[in-house]
């Protein structure tokens, strides 16, 4: 009978691709399991997981150096902008290159000295000699790394690296995550990492007492029962929850500060995908850094008595923190998808945290396990009252509350409620049959799970970036249209077949508000006289009986599904249901046209119930319905300087607008007023009503 051999390529990978010395015990155990009946796919998965875990441990030994190199290289574009301003343009090119190289190496050496000051192991004489050699290595590595990056950048990121720095502000370049800025950081990152790799102290595991998880393990597959570790379960659970919260808070802060949309209005898909990968990695790294600081804090009990290895805990939690950038990007677009992504990340994270908690803590002992069954009364267990279980009520409240928050466009509240509901559900439904803690098995499981979560997280973040760019471009077009209308005073009518709208969300697409109709009066029929006829010296008073329009740009008139009602803006409350501003217009239609040449000014009397003076600006147009191109005469803007009283009563105010002698139209039969609120009042309809117009003759 021939002996079964594992796949040769997988065996070669297991032997040569794991950093450090080969783990003979691991290879032997895998071979024994394979010959016991395991499949080729199983052996491949175990070999790849072992390689991933080996590299994670290898890089984790110098995690402080990697984190510092990333953080210090983030400042490289700002320093490059400073160097670009300090250089003398008219100097010979050898001198210019020498100055640039010296200043760049000064930045790298400063970072290396700062890293050495943060580690006491480099303070002795041997460490100082190693640090001096590292300075020489940095001087030899930086220039080739920069030249290679410069050549690649000119091939794929034309016009290269240096052209983007002209006129750039150093402070603005710190948070610049465009592709060329990331490429500029690359040689600094490689130089610091390569020169300090052999100098950086290893992050060795903290020695623990006998009987802990790391004290009696001979090789990775050794079993350690959970009940052999005497710990307070409540204290361990509280500390684990604190570590998860610390990592999550740090990932949220990093996402809010650094996760930005691309500066280009139409970026390439490759650039957006690369940015998504960087943001996902940033969320994982930020969460790990925050957890590391709390885990190794002197006040933390996990520093001297950890219930499980920190790399394993960080790897498990990183699978939940990679969703934070997508949540931040969706929340900035007022999208309900932020709540769904938060629920998914919380569900995945809570399940693995619950699994680790079950493995490292002793199982709960039954209260009646030591009792004599013969001494207990008959049906005693049946008569016992079941303990209260409020989990179902909490889940229902969380789901209903999240639904209400989504309906109210409060997506962050919905994200918090759905995440809490998902955590509670997963914590209560996770159970294990085998409660023995195997470190190697848990490392492989966490590594495979993290690798499987990375691709969906990158794709969701990629989707959020594309949606965010489209949302930003749409708002930019809306703002440009508003500025153009304000400056030119020309509101063109939309095409009849254009039924698209830029706004989304619940509510009406637009609202038309009519004033209360006046009481009917019995009057004798007379021929209506023309308004402001020749020879008229008295102002003509026109009581407002038109309509108010509430709409959102780019719409310029109410849509076919507009809600029509009767009322006054002083009493109704109309608000935007999304992130777009709410525009309010008032339109008065005249029974006969008035010649522009006959008018000197028009006075608009308004009633204001807004409490902040100057928050609303009125813009007035005079239009003619007979003009084929809907031309209008723009009279300018006037702020409402009054404010409503404390008890809510409106205050009357009159605004005067001068009328030019010659305009785009000879006569007008429509007066349009647009309310232009400031940035703090764009989501709610102004509480301003038009009382009357007074046209003053020349």
Buried (B, 14 or more C-beta within 10 A) or exposed (E): EEEEEBBEEBBEBBEEBBEEEEBEBBBEBBBEBBEEEBEEEBBBBBBBBBBBBBBBBEEBBBBBBBBBBBEBBBBBBBBBBBBBEEBEEEEEEEEBEEBBBEBBBEBBBEBBEEBBEEBEEBEEEEBEEBBEEBBEBBBEBBBEBBEEBBEBBBEEBEEBBBEBBEEBEBEEBBEBBBBBBBBBBBBBBBBBBBBBBEBBBEBEEEEEEEEBBBEEBEEBBBEBEBEEBEBEBEEBBEBBEBBBEBBBBBBBEBBEEBBBBBEEEEBEEEBBBBBBBBBBBBBBBBBBBBBBEBBBEEEBBBBEBBBBBBBBBBBBBBBBBBBBBBBBBBBBBBBBBBBBBBBBBBBBBBBBBBBBBBBBBBEEEEEEEEEEEEEEEEEEEEEEEEEEEEEEEBBEBBBEBBBEBBEEBBBBBBBBBBBBBBBBBBBBEBEEEEBEBBBBBBBBBBBBBBEEBBEBBBBBBBBBBBBBBEBBEBBEBBEEBBEEBBEEBBBEEBEEEEEEBBBEBEBBBBBBBBBEEEEEEEEEEEEEEEBBEEEBEEBBEBEBBBBBBBBBBBBBBBEEEBBEEEBBBBEBEBEBBBBBBBBBBBBBEBEEBBBBEBBEBBBBBBBBBBEEBEBBBBBBBBBBEEBEEBBBBBBEBBBBEBBBEEEEEBBEBEBEBEBEEEBBBEBBBBBBBBBBBEEEBBBBBBBBBBBBBBBBBE
